Amino acid sequence: MAAINKKEAIVLAIDVGKSSLQHDSDGKTYFEKSKFCVSMILKRKIFAESKDYLALILFGSSHTNNHLSLKGCYDNIEIVTSLGIVTWDLVKHINSLSSADITPSNWLNTLVLAADILKKETEEKIFKELQIVMFSNLEADVSFDKLNIIASCLKTQNINLTIVGKDCEVLSLNPKLETFIIETEATAVNFDSVLPKLSHYKQKEVTPRAWNIPLSFGNVFNIRVCGYKKIDESAKSLKWLLCKNYDTEDSITAMKKHTTYFYIENSEQIQVDREDIIDGFRFGDTIIPVSNLDTDAYSYKSGPRCLQVLGFTKAKNIQRSFLMDGGSYIFKPHKEDVVAFKAVFNAMVEREELMIVRKVYLNNCLPTICVMFPQREDTENYFICVNLPFAEDEHLFKLPSLKSFKPNYEENNAVRNLIDAMDLDKDGNELFMPENTHDPELQYVYDCIAQKAINPNKLLTKAIPEPIQSLLNPPKRIMEKSKQTINEIIKIFSLQQEKYEKCLVEDNNILQFDCDEETDFSKQCVITAFSPIEDFNKLLKNGFNSVIVCENMKHITLDLIESSTSMEDLEKPALNLKVLREFYINNNDIKSYNNLMYLVKDSVLISGKEGMWSQFVDSGIGLITNQEIEISDISQELSEQFMKHEVLQDVAAEFIIDDDDPVPLSAYNEVLERAVIAESKVESSNAFKWFVTARSAIEEFEDTHLRKIRIEVPKDNINDIFEKRRLRRQIKWQQILEKCEEYDVQKLLQRLENNKMLKDDFCLRISVAYGMLSKIIHNAMLTPGSGQISFSFLTSDEDVNKAIQIFMQGFEIKDQIIETIK
């Protein structure tokens, strides 16, 4: 079967005469708009690698150059180029055009000349379509005596005529022009309709190929379907040869690549042949070599290509977040299997179910699990196929609840008005639909290529062209319409900056900074994610306050941990922590580093990287123990427990199995520590020391003994989850106190009594901290590591108070211990 010829022959005719200098409604001349349109048409043809033939005619020109000029009626008409492939030289010529202020242009004679060019230069050639595109406002007076002959000629040659300048509605005001449009069956459009369509570049069109594959239902039956790639990410690797000037064969010299391989031995580079190099994987400190034979052995063999049905599921089970990248397919039935396809389709629609399939595109390619959505368009039924994630592709995040915030009527109404004002649906035509929204990155690259092709010796302009800029900003009509509602939103949800004094501790000396001064410091004290260690050392060397520098280093490290997806990504934050560890040891600030590591551990675990924790913490960033530095209050045993993840896993398991213990005590510790610091402003206060030491001792004891004691709490009589936990804990402690010697309670008491506890002082301060704790929870101001996930269920002040009572029960237990032993 012969291939279908898709080439077109197009003649572009531009009015450059006196009438083209008239101004359009937007203040620009018809000549300026015509010049831009023709230039974009030519560049679009080049980027699309079009095989269309184009010719260019200028009428109203100061030159006469055409084969019909000898007849005396075709003056001031210039044929710039005959039919041929578009070149960059032609684009340059268009950009250098200037209008000629001479007699009016004879656009009708130009039409005759263009039709004659198409007739003579397309003989013995096959074209899909013949077109004449004329850019003119048709203001010049012409003779319509031979209109019937011209119209007959265009119809005989099957030439389509398009006039760009004024639309049919405007031209119909002139009876002669109206007759001309009707007789020639021409299409007339104004520049407002054409410019938006020509303002973007066009990629090369690729004819979709069908993927013919049976949709198999096990060994029962098959339905033959044809798959087409519906959505696919466009390739960003552009062909720079498109800038080539086709008129000069030697305009581009091919670049040859040469790769050499080296290894370093004794600070010298030694060259190695490519044949002597094999691949390898790094796991820990060991590099595991892998040969080509090994690669063939461990490569997964998926078998022959297939589209196998695994089963069906309710549509509600497939969440939007499950839809993966990689594009989408549409599957249509083979003409002989339409009945079976329709039966499956109708059953899925009626039952509101989706089809889960295993797709292998080519033999032994990696398989993908996909979901099939039934879709009906007009009278045609087809399936839309989208990839689904595997377990390794999913990242789990525990997000805080928004139940604590209840907007009032005014706030709800303001947001509804904003949504209505920014509604993109205009007269039924939705803005930013994929088929009408172009990739600004791709468009900008095309524009840069065009600039270098036309002016190779000039630097690229930094300004983004207006058509591309419009893709990055909201539509003007939307912004004008929503201006009032945006101001209303700003007024209702206003945020005011508060001035406060922030206390920072360095070597037990309190440094006070005003908020404005600290802002000035922070603008200069910047640590980037690209080179955090270099920035950290440079800032300290330049004399910046070490506390601010360390805080910035902590923030960037935690951000890197939360954004990481692999162990390789965690290498940079691990190096950051090593630098911080060394800095804190040199400055005898052991506590700050150890507190940071608890936040680091929470950040790793909360962001779903439990499997990476052991390997991450083994890289020399563990807690600083009293064996390493005497002033540290962390024992080797506690450090080893910290490096493990079993304790948190036990807590998680207990949380899932038994709702009597919903919150790990460490979460309260972290939040309350922050609340106490915020209230006291002095981290070294006796009350705070008592709090940390006593609470840690009690919690360590509970982790060791209470978890082993299993009791039954009557659930029918007690519905309050907080009360269940309090009662459960109280009963366990009663059992422990009854057998003090067996559980070595005396040792715990000694730990508590060895630290003189100023309980009254602490309780006075903690009563103020309660309010801050409540405020922190309700305003969702908690950072990762401070218990934000565990407190997601605290939705009222009453819940917060109950939670704090459970926490404070630990101190009541301490009093019970003392009384029992006495």
C-alpha angles and dihedrals in degrees: 000000000000118000116254112250109232098177119124130201111218131180115200114202119190126192107224096163134103096288091057090067092070114114123243124219092276094054097256121117123246088242093058092050093045091050092052093047095050092046091052092047090055094045092047089053091052095048091046088051087232120187092206118130117231134188127191127215127181118200125189086036126150088234131065116212117151137109093243096055092095088073089065098233100087104066122146091026116122127192104210096182137356124231112306147115115306116258134190088244089065090051090051090050091053092050091052095051121121128189123253118227097213137112118327117283121257100223094172093059088048089055090053091049092049091050090050091052091052091049097049101036097045096052113125089010129103120227129173093221141001117217140179116197113190123191108203143111089227090229096139118097112245136172116257095191093115097038094120092053093049092048091048091050093052092049093047092053092041091237117167114214123206123182117198117195110060129023127238093262092061096040091050088068086075108065093207093051090045090054090048092053092049096045095048094038087228127171115231121193135167126235093255089067096043104042098066090052094048097042095086132060123244129224126223110282116238121201108235115240122212120241102216109203136148115246097224125205097197111277092325105085144321133228114206112227138174118225126205128186103247102175125019132160110255116245113253093200100102128196104246089191086079086083089063117122103233091202093067116049095197095051092108128044117206115243117228120211123214124182126195128186127217140176126200121238122169090350091304128115114232118192119233130195117244090237090063094057125091132178124259141186125223115220112172109316094334127092111209111205117222123195128200090261090054090049091054090047098052096037109113115246109207095181127228122350113276148158103214125181111230096180146288133277138183114273091237090064093065106075123199090245089063094066108104133205121254096096129265137270132214118213122204126185125256111252091249094050100048095113095054091043092051092049092055091043094052093046091053092049094048094047093040091233135141131216122241113207139178111229125197109176098192134010111291093359118143109278123235131201110228139180123226118215117197110232130184121198117179102314097332125100124202143150125248111213121204129173120252125211127252121225091265091055096058122090114199120215127181107212127195119254122256094205092103091067115072113178118216126231094270093052093046092048093049092053092046090052090050092053091048092049093049095046106138094204106105116180090332093307108114114214122228093027109163095244091056101035117085128204106260092204092055092044091051092050090050090050091052091049090051091050092052092045092053097037108021094171097051127087118247115262115247094214115101111230115251096244090055093043089055089061090060100047134061114262113273094237090054093051093046091048094048098042094099094045092048090054088050091052091050090051096049097040097036119159118205123199113239123211115223141154116250121205118215122187121221122165090343091300119120114230116195122205129182114233093244092049091050090051090055090050092049092052090059098033100071126157114191127210089232097064108004097157094049091048092047094052092043093053093049090048090051091056101255117159106276094218093058092043092051092048091053090047090052092051095049091047093052090046091052091050094050093047094047121107102180142030090259089060090054093058093082097051088045090057089047091054091049090055091047091047092054091046094051092046091052090050095044091238097133096150094060092055095045091049089050092053091057088055089047092053092050090048092053094046098041092051090058100256099122091134092058098049099088094048091043097051092044090069093089100274101109126131118295105248131201089251089064097037119016096214091061116107093206116102124212090248092054090047092054090048089051092053091056125079100203095096094057091044089054090050091049091049092049090048090056097043101038122030091196090088105042100153129049111229091232088070091059090045093056096047095042091048088058092046092051092048091049091051101041098036086204116092093191096058117135091237092056093047089051091049095052097042098043096043093047091051093050093045093049089051091049093049088054101044114010094059091060093056113086119196137167119237116197102250097183095064098040118053098164108100092206093051090049091055094046092049093045092052093045093053091050092052091049089058091049094049090050088059102035096154094050092054095037094236089165089069091054091049091052090053090052096044094046087067107062102228119211092203097170092051092048095047090051091054095040091055088064090043091057090068091050091048090054092047092049093051096046095045092049091232095142117120125215108286096031098089100268093142096047093050096052091108095055100103103156142035089251091058091049092051091050091050091052091049089056090050093049090050086084090069091048088053089054089057090049090053092053093047093048094050092046 
